Amino acid sequence: MATPPPEAGIHSKPTGLFTDDDFLNAAKQVQNPDLQGWEFFVESMGVKMYRKYSEASQLYEYKTHGIMDDLDPEICAMVYLDWQYRKKWDSYVLDLHPIKDEVNGNEGIYWGVDYPWPLYDRDYTFIREGRMMMVDGERTWVVLSRSQPFSNCPEKSGLVRVDDFLQSCAMQSDGKVGAKAFMHYYDNPKGSIPTWLINWACKTGVPHFLSTMHTAVLGYKDYLKDEGKEHFMEEARKFWTVNES
């Protein structure tokens, strides 16, 4: 993978901690999501969310699947990975920046998240990697994330460290001008958060997030222009890891 331009907000480097099968399994879900044992939960803007209860953690994990009619999948992936831009459009970001473990050399992301009062805010340290893959003849963008401790990023006072988190996201063209997308998400926020509050947050938060990200994707080229990064879209394409399956 080539080195991204120095001003790039996108952070995606090979970690060695995800396998080719991890990426392929996520990519395959765009066309044929595995929803056996999952229950429908909520729908917004053409995207359906499903959930499944885990007896082990006593928490739900979630999958979303659908089509975003007017969003380019490549730009969606870039917006998803661009941590500098995320700080501008996501009002729940407290802090967000790349980190590097000084002991083992792992590179990842630190993310502080604003939780509604009276809950404590949360933060995450995790690894993240994106690839562009040709899957069944379809160009597919896949991003995988997973919680990972970093020796030089200890827990902070006043924040609850979420150390059990995973997410996979995959996007393809819908064959027209939009994007077909899939996401699988789980985290354990810790603490005694009532089930009704989690359900409310998911049902209200998902539509809000989709609407906000929709606006962010449509505004990405203008953001790059305003920041003097007009060339970035072309440069960014050079550092996608390409796999053909």
Secondary structure, DSSP 8 states (H G I E B T S, - for coil): -----TT--B-----SSS-HHHHHHHHHTTTS---TT-EEEEEETTEEEEEEEETTTTEEEEEEEEEETT--HHHHHHHHHBHHHHHHH-TTEEEEEEEE-TTT--EEEEEEE---TTS-EEEEEEEEEEEEEEETTEEEEEEEEEE---TT----TTEEEE--EEEEEEEEE-SSSSEEEEEEEEE---S---HHHHHHHHHHHHHHHHHHHHHHHHTHHHHHHHTT-TTHHHHHGGGSEEEE-
